[in-house]
């Protein structure tokens, strides 16, 4: 049975496609490709059908990650097929929990940086869209750091299902 994770930010062109690409690489490295499905979406549909922001693509590819992406909007109906919905900041967390059809679905929503013990109480990944390139690089560092803890959690869940 496939374990499904979806990363969500505002427009699905900066933070969430970056998190999707990094986490997909972690899943591949861990040999979980056949067991875990990774995707991303935005809380809004402004960029639906667009590729990722060119700065996101540049930072991903410069660091050895896949940059191909097509933006889409998250829909409440997706909760039924997802195991984990990863919000990139507290605004997304709140919006997604309000969108959740059931309390059980709302419990599936977590902040990405909550998987990084070094994050402390600052659990938001800042939106780099209106800033300079260094904001995208900082975003990647945060995503990479949190992805390791998220991978450990997902591995535990996948192994628990197999047992």
C-alpha positions in Angstrom: 0.0 0.0 0.0 1.5 3.3 -1.1 2.2 6.0 1.5 1.3 9.5 0.1 2.8 12.8 1.1 1.9 16.2 -0.3 3.8 19.5 0.4 1.7 22.7 0.3 2.7 26.3 0.1 0.8 29.4 -1.3 1.1 29.1 -5.1 3.1 25.9 -5.6 5.9 27.5 -7.4 8.6 28.1 -4.8 8.6 26.3 -1.4 6.4 23.3 -2.0 8.0 22.2 -5.3 11.4 22.6 -3.7 10.3 20.4 -0.7 8.7 17.9 -3.1 11.9 17.6 -5.2 14.2 17.3 -2.1 12.0 14.8 -0.4 11.6 12.7 -3.5 15.4 12.5 -3.7 15.5 11.3 0.0 12.8 8.7 -0.7 14.9 7.4 -3.7 18.1 7.3 -1.6 16.3 5.3 1.0 15.0 2.8 -1.6 11.4 3.7 -0.9 10.3 4.7 -4.4 7.8 1.9 -4.7 6.3 2.6 -1.3 6.1 6.4 -1.0 4.5 8.8 -3.4 5.5 12.5 -3.1 3.8 15.5 -4.7 2.9 19.2 -4.0 0.3 21.8 -4.4 -0.7 25.4 -3.4 -3.4 26.7 -1.3 -4.4 29.0 -4.2 -4.7 28.4 -7.9 -3.0 31.5 -9.2 -0.1 29.7 -10.8 -1.9 26.5 -11.8 -0.3 24.9 -14.9 2.9 27.0 -14.5 6.3 25.7 -13.9 8.2 26.4 -10.7 9.7 29.8 -10.2 13.0 30.0 -12.3 14.9 30.8 -9.1 13.5 27.6 -7.4 14.6 25.6 -10.5 18.0 27.2 -10.5 18.7 26.4 -6.8 17.3 22.9 -7.1 19.4 22.0 -10.2 22.5 23.7 -8.8 22.2 21.3 -5.9 21.6 18.1 -7.9 17.8 18.0 -7.6 15.1 17.7 -10.3 13.6 21.1 -11.3 10.7 20.0 -13.5 7.3 20.9 -12.0 3.7 21.9 -12.9 1.8 23.9 -10.3 -1.6 23.0 -9.1 -4.1 23.8 -6.3 -4.8 21.6 -3.3 -8.3 20.3 -3.0 -10.1 19.1 0.1 -11.0 15.8 -1.6 -7.3 14.9 -1.7 -7.3 14.3 2.1 -9.0 11.0 1.5 -6.0 9.6 -0.4 -3.2 11.3 1.5 -1.4 10.1 4.6 0.5 13.3 5.4 0.0 16.9 4.3 3.1 19.0 4.9 2.5 22.8 5.3 5.4 25.1 4.7 4.2 27.8 7.1 1.7 28.4 9.9 -0.7 30.2 7.5 -0.8 27.1 5.2 -1.2 24.9 8.3 -4.3 26.9 9.4 -5.8 27.0 5.9 -5.3 23.3 5.3 -6.7 22.3 8.7 -9.8 24.5 8.0 -10.2 22.8 4.6 -10.0 19.3 6.1 -13.3 17.5 5.8 -12.9 15.6 9.1 -10.9 16.0 12.4 -8.9 13.0 11.3 -7.9 14.7 8.0 -6.9 17.8 10.0 -4.5 15.7 12.0 -2.7 14.7 8.8 -1.5 18.3 8.4 2.0 19.1 9.9 4.6 21.9 9.5 7.7 20.8 7.6 10.1 22.4 10.0 8.5 20.5 12.9 10.7 17.6 11.7 13.9 19.6 12.2 15.0 19.5 15.8 17.3 22.4 15.2 14.4 24.7 14.1 13.4 25.5 17.6 10.2 27.5 17.8 10.6 29.1 14.4 8.7 26.5 12.3 7.9 28.6 9.2 9.8 28.4 5.9 9.8 32.0 4.8 8.4 32.7 1.3 11.3 33.7 -0.9 9.2 34.9 -3.8 9.5 38.6 -3.3 13.2 38.5 -2.3 16.6 37.8 -3.8 18.2 34.5 -4.7 19.7 34.0 -1.2 16.1 33.6 0.1 15.7 30.6 -2.2 19.0 29.2 -1.0 18.0 29.6 2.6 14.7 27.9 1.8 16.6 24.9 0.4 18.7 24.7 3.5 15.6 24.6 5.7 13.9 22.0 3.5 16.9 19.8 3.4 17.3 19.9 7.2 13.7 19.0 7.9 13.6 16.3 5.2 15.8 14.1 7.2 13.5 14.0 10.2 10.5 13.7 7.9 12.1 10.7 6.1 12.6 9.0 9.5 8.9 9.5 10.3 7.7 8.2 6.9 10.0 5.2 7.1 8.6 4.3 10.5 5.0 4.6 9.1 5.8 2.5 6.0 7.5 -0.2 8.0 4.6 -0.2 10.5 2.2 -0.9 7.6 4.4 -3.7 6.3 4.6 -5.4 9.7 
